[in-house]
Amino acid sequence: MTLTRPGARDAAAHASGEPLVIALDAMGGDSAPGMVVAGAEIARQHHPDVQFLVFGDEERIRPLLKRRPRLSRVCTISHTTDRVTDDARPAVALRTQKQSSMRLAIDAVGAGDAQCVVSAGNTGALMAMAKFVLKTLPGIDRPAIASFFPTLRGETVMLDLGANLECRPEHLVQFAIMGSLFGKAVLGLVKPSVGVLNVGSEELKGNEVIKAAAAELRTMELPGTFHGFVEGDDIPAGTVDVVVTDGFTGNVALKTAEGTARLYTEWLRRTFKSSIVARIGYLFAHGAFQKLRKRSDPRRYNGAMFLGLGGICVKSHGGTDAKGFSHAIDVAVDLVKQGFNDKVKAELARFGDVINGGVPRRRGVLTG
């Protein structure tokens, strides 16, 4: 099968009827490549115009595709036995694993053979490789992983979720700008409210990095509005539209939320099996609990984007299943079809007074 070259990161290709081509790292994730292929089949049902470039071990991938003839017709396998392991150091992977499934999938986006890449592999390696190949947008030092949290008010954007374990104040400022733009472009918010995650809402609390970033944000005209500090319980409450934090804290918060959702699901299951009366009660409430289960299913929120890159790169949770991986593909498709990066670049250009030469202008606290 010959794939039409859509042009590097060119969302306008859809208007001309060209297929949307997604590069898949078939060897990334705990249950790869089976989970990746099965997820692609689910996503294909949602997006019949999508084609896939599948990078990985052909001997393992080909039998999976043979059992899915419809999917097989829109897939091209690029064979490689090299894969990035979960414990690989990002710098080492970047330097030595240029023929890995992850790197080749990213290269396909950089070369214009695909419009986005989806991987459930090593987060650090994915960030390092994607940043090296796709570069960052003007004014951005580091890409950040952003995704959605379900809240009482709808959805909240949170970043960073694991790409940058340690941050300087200017990095958090950049995250706030990108998060605001993400909220505007994807959620359709006119003036997203932004909060910096802290151990308290008082201005005197927190470490020096957090306090310096907040002080700078108070002096800036963001694409949204700066709320101030928020605490952990403000995330599910939906106190702000965008929560900004370093990747270490953000990833802990993400995993805690996912684990809590699974915990309560299991508690409900055990409770309704505890007695005959409880089983009868479940029969009456079955519909309501199905809605609850669907609403709290972490797979629905799988698929986080590296904001700040010159191309669309979506990170799937490594431990997800086929349904979760399909949602990550959904995110990639939506971002491409919306021309998300073009919108971000246009918005960033409007804030030239905030971003100067790749680093936010340092005023007040950041100038020392």
WOBELCOR-V758892 format. One record per residue. N is the residue number from 0. RES is the residue in one small letter. PSI is psi in whole degrees, 0 to 359 (999 if undefined). OMEGA is omega as a letter, one per 40 degrees, with the letter a starting at -180 (* if undefined). BURIAL is I if it has 16 or more other C-alpha atoms within 10 Angstrom, else O. Layout:
n=N res=RES psi=PSI omega=OMEGA burial=BURIAL
n=N res=RES psi=PSI omega=OMEGA burial=BURIAL
//
This chain:
n=0 res=m psi=135 omega=i burial=O
n=1 res=t psi=126 omega=a burial=O
n=2 res=l psi=140 omega=i burial=I
n=3 res=t psi=132 omega=i burial=O
n=4 res=r psi=113 omega=a burial=I
n=5 res=p psi=349 omega=a burial=I
n=6 res=g psi=139 omega=a burial=I
n=7 res=a psi=119 omega=i burial=I
n=8 res=r psi=40 omega=a burial=I
n=9 res=d psi=97 omega=a burial=I
n=10 res=a psi=339 omega=a burial=I
n=11 res=a psi=350 omega=a burial=O
n=12 res=a psi=330 omega=a burial=I
n=13 res=h psi=327 omega=a burial=O
n=14 res=a psi=333 omega=a burial=O
n=15 res=s psi=4 omega=i burial=O
n=16 res=g psi=4 omega=i burial=O
n=17 res=e psi=151 omega=a burial=O
n=18 res=p psi=153 omega=i burial=I
n=19 res=l psi=120 omega=a burial=I
n=20 res=v psi=125 omega=a burial=I
n=21 res=i psi=130 omega=i burial=I
n=22 res=a psi=128 omega=a burial=I
n=23 res=l psi=128 omega=i burial=I
n=24 res=d psi=95 omega=a burial=I
n=25 res=a psi=345 omega=a burial=I
n=26 res=m psi=5 omega=i burial=I
n=27 res=g psi=136 omega=i burial=I
n=28 res=g psi=156 omega=a burial=I
n=29 res=d psi=327 omega=a burial=I
n=30 res=s psi=26 omega=i burial=I
n=31 res=a psi=151 omega=e burial=I
n=32 res=p psi=356 omega=a burial=I
n=33 res=g psi=315 omega=a burial=I
n=34 res=m psi=321 omega=a burial=I
n=35 res=v psi=313 omega=a burial=I
n=36 res=v psi=315 omega=i burial=I
n=37 res=a psi=323 omega=i burial=I
n=38 res=g psi=322 omega=i burial=I
n=39 res=a psi=324 omega=i burial=I
n=40 res=e psi=318 omega=i burial=I
n=41 res=i psi=314 omega=a burial=I
n=42 res=a psi=325 omega=i burial=I
n=43 res=r psi=326 omega=i burial=I
n=44 res=q psi=327 omega=i burial=O
n=45 res=h psi=329 omega=a burial=O
n=46 res=h psi=82 omega=a burial=I
n=47 res=p psi=348 omega=i burial=O
n=48 res=d psi=4 omega=a burial=O
n=49 res=v psi=142 omega=i burial=I
n=50 res=q psi=157 omega=a burial=I
n=51 res=f psi=136 omega=i burial=I
n=52 res=l psi=115 omega=a burial=I
n=53 res=v psi=119 omega=a burial=I
n=54 res=f psi=123 omega=a burial=I
n=55 res=g psi=193 omega=a burial=I
n=56 res=d psi=109 omega=a burial=I
n=57 res=e psi=326 omega=i burial=I
n=58 res=e psi=332 omega=i burial=O
n=59 res=r psi=329 omega=a burial=O
n=60 res=i psi=319 omega=a burial=I
n=61 res=r psi=314 omega=i burial=O
n=62 res=p psi=327 omega=i burial=O
n=63 res=l psi=322 omega=i burial=I
n=64 res=l psi=329 omega=i burial=I
n=65 res=k psi=330 omega=i burial=O
n=66 res=r psi=355 omega=a burial=O
n=67 res=r psi=74 omega=a burial=O
n=68 res=p psi=323 omega=i burial=O
n=69 res=r psi=317 omega=i burial=O
n=70 res=l psi=320 omega=a burial=I
n=71 res=s psi=327 omega=a burial=I
n=72 res=r psi=340 omega=a burial=O
n=73 res=v psi=19 omega=i burial=I
n=74 res=c psi=140 omega=i burial=I
n=75 res=t psi=124 omega=a burial=I
n=76 res=i psi=132 omega=i burial=I
n=77 res=s psi=111 omega=a burial=O
n=78 res=h psi=134 omega=i burial=I
n=79 res=t psi=140 omega=i burial=I
n=80 res=t psi=351 omega=a burial=O
n=81 res=d psi=133 omega=i burial=I
n=82 res=r psi=153 omega=i burial=I
n=83 res=v psi=122 omega=a burial=I
n=84 res=t psi=163 omega=a burial=I
n=85 res=d psi=332 omega=a burial=I
n=86 res=d psi=8 omega=a burial=O
n=87 res=a psi=139 omega=i burial=O
n=88 res=r psi=133 omega=a burial=O
n=89 res=p psi=315 omega=a burial=I
n=90 res=a psi=322 omega=i burial=O
n=91 res=v psi=318 omega=i burial=O
n=92 res=a psi=318 omega=i burial=I
n=93 res=l psi=321 omega=a burial=I
n=94 res=r psi=324 omega=a burial=O
n=95 res=t psi=346 omega=a burial=O
n=96 res=q psi=56 omega=a burial=I
n=97 res=k psi=345 omega=i burial=I
n=98 res=q psi=17 omega=i burial=I
n=99 res=s psi=161 omega=i burial=I
n=100 res=s psi=323 omega=i burial=I
n=101 res=m psi=311 omega=a burial=I
n=102 res=r psi=317 omega=a burial=I
n=103 res=l psi=325 omega=i burial=I
n=104 res=a psi=319 omega=i burial=I
n=105 res=i psi=319 omega=i burial=I
n=106 res=d psi=326 omega=a burial=I
n=107 res=a psi=324 omega=i burial=I
n=108 res=v psi=316 omega=i burial=I
n=109 res=g psi=326 omega=a burial=I
n=110 res=a psi=350 omega=a burial=O
n=111 res=g psi=8 omega=i burial=I
n=112 res=d psi=344 omega=i burial=I
n=113 res=a psi=157 omega=a burial=I
n=114 res=q psi=349 omega=i burial=I
n=115 res=c psi=163 omega=i burial=I
n=116 res=v psi=142 omega=i burial=I
n=117 res=v psi=131 omega=a burial=I
n=118 res=s psi=144 omega=i burial=I
n=119 res=a psi=18 omega=a burial=I
n=120 res=g psi=193 omega=a burial=I
n=121 res=n psi=119 omega=a burial=I
n=122 res=t psi=313 omega=a burial=I
n=123 res=g psi=317 omega=i burial=I
n=124 res=a psi=321 omega=i burial=I
n=125 res=l psi=317 omega=i burial=I
n=126 res=m psi=315 omega=a burial=I
n=127 res=a psi=315 omega=a burial=I
n=128 res=m psi=318 omega=a burial=I
n=129 res=a psi=320 omega=i burial=I
n=130 res=k psi=321 omega=a burial=I
n=131 res=f psi=317 omega=a burial=O
n=132 res=v psi=313 omega=a burial=I
n=133 res=l psi=347 omega=a burial=I
n=134 res=k psi=174 omega=i burial=I
n=135 res=t psi=158 omega=i burial=I
n=136 res=l psi=153 omega=i burial=I
n=137 res=p psi=129 omega=i burial=I
n=138 res=g psi=358 omega=a burial=I
n=139 res=i psi=125 omega=i burial=I
n=140 res=d psi=313 omega=a burial=I
n=141 res=r psi=137 omega=i burial=I
n=142 res=p psi=155 omega=i burial=I
n=143 res=a psi=146 omega=i burial=I
n=144 res=i psi=125 omega=a burial=I
n=145 res=a psi=141 omega=i burial=I
n=146 res=s psi=185 omega=a burial=I
n=147 res=f psi=145 omega=i burial=I
n=148 res=f psi=135 omega=i burial=I
n=149 res=p psi=139 omega=a burial=I
n=150 res=t psi=174 omega=i burial=I
n=151 res=l psi=338 omega=a burial=O
n=152 res=r psi=0 omega=a burial=O
n=153 res=g psi=254 omega=i burial=O
n=154 res=e psi=146 omega=i burial=I
n=155 res=t psi=136 omega=i burial=I
n=156 res=v psi=137 omega=i burial=I
n=157 res=m psi=136 omega=i burial=I
n=158 res=l psi=144 omega=e burial=I
n=159 res=d psi=148 omega=a burial=I
n=160 res=l psi=19 omega=i burial=I
n=161 res=g psi=356 omega=a burial=I
n=162 res=a psi=326 omega=a burial=I
n=163 res=n psi=99 omega=a burial=I
n=164 res=l psi=330 omega=i burial=O
n=165 res=e psi=136 omega=a burial=O
n=166 res=c psi=152 omega=i burial=I
n=167 res=r psi=166 omega=a burial=O
n=168 res=p psi=319 omega=a burial=I
n=169 res=e psi=332 omega=i burial=I
n=170 res=h psi=318 omega=i burial=I
n=171 res=l psi=326 omega=i burial=I
n=172 res=v psi=316 omega=i burial=I
n=173 res=q psi=320 omega=i burial=I
n=174 res=f psi=320 omega=a burial=I
n=175 res=a psi=319 omega=i burial=I
n=176 res=i psi=311 omega=a burial=I
n=177 res=m psi=320 omega=i burial=I
n=178 res=g psi=321 omega=i burial=I
n=179 res=s psi=316 omega=i burial=I
n=180 res=l psi=322 omega=i burial=I
n=181 res=f psi=316 omega=i burial=I
n=182 res=g psi=322 omega=i burial=I
n=183 res=k psi=314 omega=a burial=I
n=184 res=a psi=321 omega=a burial=I
n=185 res=v psi=317 omega=a burial=O
n=186 res=l psi=349 omega=i burial=O
n=187 res=g psi=24 omega=a burial=O
n=188 res=l psi=136 omega=a burial=O
n=189 res=v psi=312 omega=i burial=O
n=190 res=k psi=81 omega=a burial=I
n=191 res=p psi=137 omega=i burial=I
n=192 res=s psi=140 omega=a burial=I
n=193 res=v psi=134 omega=i burial=I
n=194 res=g psi=147 omega=i burial=I
n=195 res=v psi=127 omega=a burial=I
n=196 res=l psi=131 omega=a burial=I
n=197 res=n psi=178 omega=i burial=I
n=198 res=v psi=2 omega=i burial=O
n=199 res=g psi=164 omega=a burial=O
n=200 res=s psi=349 omega=a burial=O
n=201 res=e psi=145 omega=a burial=O
n=202 res=e psi=332 omega=a burial=O
n=203 res=l psi=350 omega=a burial=O
n=204 res=k psi=159 omega=i burial=O
n=205 res=g psi=169 omega=i burial=I
n=206 res=n psi=175 omega=a burial=O
n=207 res=e psi=327 omega=i burial=O
n=208 res=v psi=312 omega=a burial=I
n=209 res=i psi=316 omega=a burial=I
n=210 res=k psi=322 omega=i burial=I
n=211 res=a psi=318 omega=i burial=I
n=212 res=a psi=316 omega=a burial=I
n=213 res=a psi=321 omega=i burial=I
n=214 res=a psi=320 omega=i burial=I
n=215 res=e psi=319 omega=a burial=I
n=216 res=l psi=330 omega=i burial=I
n=217 res=r psi=339 omega=a burial=O
n=218 res=t psi=355 omega=a burial=O
n=219 res=m psi=154 omega=i burial=O
n=220 res=e psi=93 omega=a burial=O
n=221 res=l psi=164 omega=i burial=I
n=222 res=p psi=337 omega=i burial=I
n=223 res=g psi=212 omega=i burial=I
n=224 res=t psi=142 omega=a burial=I
n=225 res=f psi=119 omega=a burial=I
n=226 res=h psi=324 omega=a burial=I
n=227 res=g psi=208 omega=i burial=I
n=228 res=f psi=145 omega=i burial=I
n=229 res=v psi=157 omega=i burial=I
n=230 res=e psi=175 omega=a burial=O
n=231 res=g psi=321 omega=a burial=O
n=232 res=d psi=349 omega=i burial=O
n=233 res=d psi=340 omega=a burial=O
n=234 res=i psi=302 omega=i burial=I
n=235 res=p psi=338 omega=i burial=I
n=236 res=a psi=340 omega=a burial=O
n=237 res=g psi=33 omega=a burial=I
n=238 res=t psi=322 omega=i burial=I
n=239 res=v psi=163 omega=i burial=I
n=240 res=d psi=333 omega=a burial=I
n=241 res=v psi=125 omega=i burial=I
n=242 res=v psi=125 omega=a burial=I
n=243 res=v psi=133 omega=i burial=I
n=244 res=t psi=172 omega=i burial=I
n=245 res=d psi=163 omega=a burial=I
n=246 res=g psi=330 omega=i burial=I
n=247 res=f psi=306 omega=a burial=I
n=248 res=t psi=319 omega=a burial=I
n=249 res=g psi=320 omega=a burial=I
n=250 res=n psi=322 omega=i burial=I
n=251 res=v psi=317 omega=i burial=O
n=252 res=a psi=318 omega=i burial=I
n=253 res=l psi=310 omega=a burial=I
n=254 res=k psi=325 omega=i burial=O
n=255 res=t psi=317 omega=i burial=O
n=256 res=a psi=317 omega=i burial=I
n=257 res=e psi=316 omega=i burial=I
n=258 res=g psi=323 omega=i burial=O
n=259 res=t psi=320 omega=i burial=O
n=260 res=a psi=317 omega=i burial=O
n=261 res=r psi=323 omega=i burial=I
n=262 res=l psi=311 omega=a burial=O
n=263 res=y psi=327 omega=i burial=O
n=264 res=t psi=317 omega=i burial=I
n=265 res=e psi=321 omega=i burial=O
n=266 res=w psi=317 omega=i burial=O
n=267 res=l psi=318 omega=a burial=O
n=268 res=r psi=315 omega=a burial=O
n=269 res=r psi=322 omega=a burial=O
n=270 res=t psi=315 omega=a burial=O
n=271 res=f psi=357 omega=i burial=I
n=272 res=k psi=2 omega=a burial=O
n=273 res=s psi=339 omega=a burial=O
n=274 res=s psi=167 omega=i burial=O
n=275 res=i psi=317 omega=i burial=O
n=276 res=v psi=318 omega=i burial=O
n=277 res=a psi=322 omega=i burial=O
n=278 res=r psi=319 omega=i burial=I
n=279 res=i psi=319 omega=i burial=O
n=280 res=g psi=324 omega=i burial=O
n=281 res=y psi=323 omega=i burial=I
n=282 res=l psi=321 omega=i burial=O
n=283 res=f psi=327 omega=a burial=O
n=284 res=a psi=11 omega=a burial=O
n=285 res=h psi=314 omega=a burial=O
n=286 res=g psi=318 omega=a burial=O
n=287 res=a psi=320 omega=a burial=O
n=288 res=f psi=332 omega=i burial=O
n=289 res=q psi=320 omega=i burial=O
n=290 res=k psi=319 omega=i burial=O
n=291 res=l psi=316 omega=a burial=O
n=292 res=r psi=318 omega=i burial=I
n=293 res=k psi=319 omega=a burial=O
n=294 res=r psi=326 omega=a burial=O
n=295 res=s psi=3 omega=a burial=I
n=296 res=d psi=115 omega=a burial=I
n=297 res=p psi=340 omega=i burial=I
n=298 res=r psi=334 omega=i burial=I
n=299 res=r psi=339 omega=a burial=I
n=300 res=y psi=13 omega=i burial=I
n=301 res=n psi=143 omega=i burial=I
n=302 res=g psi=93 omega=a burial=I
n=303 res=a psi=146 omega=a burial=I
n=304 res=m psi=143 omega=i burial=I
n=305 res=f psi=100 omega=i burial=I
n=306 res=l psi=141 omega=i burial=I
n=307 res=g psi=356 omega=i burial=I
n=308 res=l psi=159 omega=i burial=I
n=309 res=g psi=2 omega=i burial=I
n=310 res=g psi=165 omega=a burial=I
n=311 res=i psi=118 omega=i burial=I
n=312 res=c psi=119 omega=a burial=I
n=313 res=v psi=129 omega=i burial=I
n=314 res=k psi=122 omega=i burial=I
n=315 res=s psi=150 omega=i burial=I
n=316 res=h psi=133 omega=a burial=I
n=317 res=g psi=333 omega=a burial=I
n=318 res=g psi=12 omega=a burial=O
n=319 res=t psi=172 omega=i burial=I
n=320 res=d psi=190 omega=a burial=I
n=321 res=a psi=319 omega=a burial=I
n=322 res=k psi=317 omega=i burial=I
n=323 res=g psi=319 omega=a burial=I
n=324 res=f psi=326 omega=i burial=I
n=325 res=s psi=326 omega=i burial=I
n=326 res=h psi=325 omega=i burial=I
n=327 res=a psi=320 omega=i burial=I
n=328 res=i psi=320 omega=i burial=I
n=329 res=d psi=316 omega=i burial=I
n=330 res=v psi=314 omega=a burial=I
n=331 res=a psi=316 omega=a burial=I
n=332 res=v psi=314 omega=a burial=I
n=333 res=d psi=317 omega=a burial=O
n=334 res=l psi=321 omega=i burial=I
n=335 res=v psi=313 omega=a burial=I
n=336 res=k psi=331 omega=i burial=I
n=337 res=q psi=354 omega=a burial=O
n=338 res=g psi=43 omega=a burial=I
n=339 res=f psi=311 omega=a burial=I
n=340 res=n psi=324 omega=i burial=I
n=341 res=d psi=321 omega=i burial=I
n=342 res=k psi=319 omega=i burial=I
n=343 res=v psi=315 omega=i burial=I
n=344 res=k psi=320 omega=i burial=I
n=345 res=a psi=319 omega=i burial=O
n=346 res=e psi=319 omega=i burial=I
n=347 res=l psi=323 omega=i burial=I
n=348 res=a psi=332 omega=i burial=O
n=349 res=r psi=344 omega=a burial=O
n=350 res=f psi=43 omega=i burial=I
n=351 res=g psi=337 omega=i burial=O
n=352 res=d psi=345 omega=i burial=O
n=353 res=v psi=324 omega=a burial=I
n=354 res=i psi=129 omega=a burial=I
n=355 res=n psi=113 omega=i burial=O
n=356 res=g psi=30 omega=i burial=O
n=357 res=g psi=351 omega=i burial=O
n=358 res=v psi=134 omega=i burial=I
n=359 res=p psi=140 omega=i burial=I
n=360 res=r psi=134 omega=a burial=I
n=361 res=r psi=119 omega=i burial=O
n=362 res=r psi=159 omega=i burial=O
n=363 res=g psi=243 omega=a burial=O
n=364 res=v psi=320 omega=a burial=O
n=365 res=l psi=343 omega=i burial=I
n=366 res=t psi=347 omega=i burial=O
n=367 res=g psi=999 omega=* burial=O
//
